Amino acid sequence: MMASRNNNSNSLVVPQSSQALDQLKYEVAQELGIQIPQDGYYGNMATRDTGSIGGAITRRLVQIAEQTLAGQSGSNFR
């Protein structure tokens, strides 16, 4: 049997972005009217709420990336 390796795909490409992502999480949760636990334990939150937050964050990050790519002159992306 093969030894398992840690293939965590959730590692940040830019580790310094952690604080900005946390801030985005709180902003999105506030916009959706969802209270994030102050102790950091998400076990008592409804899956629907955490999924809503994650989905909204993903949509916002994709929107930011699209705007960034569209703003680049001479880009080959269309």
C-alpha positions as CSV (number, residue, x, y, z in Angstrom):
1,M,0.0,0.0,0.0
2,M,1.3,3.4,-0.9
3,A,2.0,6.0,1.7
4,S,-0.4,8.9,1.5
5,R,1.0,12.3,0.6
6,N,-0.4,15.6,1.6
7,N,-1.8,17.0,-1.7
8,N,-3.5,20.0,-0.2
9,S,-4.7,22.1,-3.1
10,N,-5.8,24.9,-0.8
11,S,-2.4,26.4,-0.3
12,L,-2.1,30.1,-1.2
13,V,0.1,31.0,-4.1
14,V,0.7,34.4,-2.4
15,P,0.8,33.7,1.3
16,Q,0.5,37.4,2.1
17,S,-3.0,37.4,0.6
18,S,-4.4,35.5,3.6
19,Q,-5.4,38.7,5.4
20,A,-7.1,40.1,2.3
21,L,-9.0,36.9,1.8
22,D,-10.2,36.9,5.5
23,Q,-11.3,40.5,5.1
24,L,-13.2,39.5,1.9
25,K,-14.9,36.6,3.7
26,Y,-16.2,39.0,6.4
27,E,-17.4,41.6,3.9
28,V,-19.2,38.9,1.8
29,A,-20.8,37.4,4.9
30,Q,-22.0,40.8,6.1
31,E,-23.5,41.6,2.7
32,L,-25.3,38.3,2.8
33,G,-26.5,38.9,6.4
34,I,-24.6,35.9,7.7
35,Q,-22.9,36.0,11.1
36,I,-19.4,34.4,11.2
37,P,-18.5,32.9,14.6
38,Q,-16.0,35.1,16.4
39,D,-14.2,32.0,17.8
40,G,-13.5,30.8,14.3
41,Y,-15.4,27.5,14.7
42,Y,-17.6,26.9,11.7
43,G,-19.1,23.6,12.9
44,N,-22.3,25.2,14.1
45,M,-22.9,27.1,10.9
46,A,-25.4,25.8,8.3
47,T,-23.7,24.3,5.2
48,R,-26.0,26.5,3.1
49,D,-24.5,29.6,4.7
50,T,-20.8,28.6,4.4
51,G,-21.5,27.6,0.8
52,S,-23.1,30.9,0.0
53,I,-20.1,32.7,1.4
54,G,-17.7,30.6,-0.6
55,G,-19.7,30.9,-3.8
56,A,-19.9,34.7,-3.4
57,I,-16.1,34.9,-2.8
58,T,-15.4,32.8,-5.9
59,R,-17.7,35.0,-8.0
60,R,-16.0,38.1,-6.8
61,L,-12.5,36.7,-7.3
62,V,-13.4,35.6,-10.9
63,Q,-14.8,39.1,-11.6
64,I,-11.6,40.7,-10.3
65,A,-9.5,38.4,-12.5
66,E,-11.6,39.1,-15.6
67,Q,-11.3,42.8,-15.0
68,T,-7.6,42.5,-14.6
69,L,-7.2,40.5,-17.8
70,A,-9.4,42.8,-19.7
71,G,-7.4,45.8,-18.6
72,Q,-4.1,44.3,-19.9
73,S,-3.1,45.8,-23.2
74,G,-1.9,43.4,-25.8
75,S,-3.4,40.5,-24.1
76,N,-3.9,37.3,-26.0
77,F,-6.9,36.3,-23.8
78,R,-10.3,36.8,-25.4
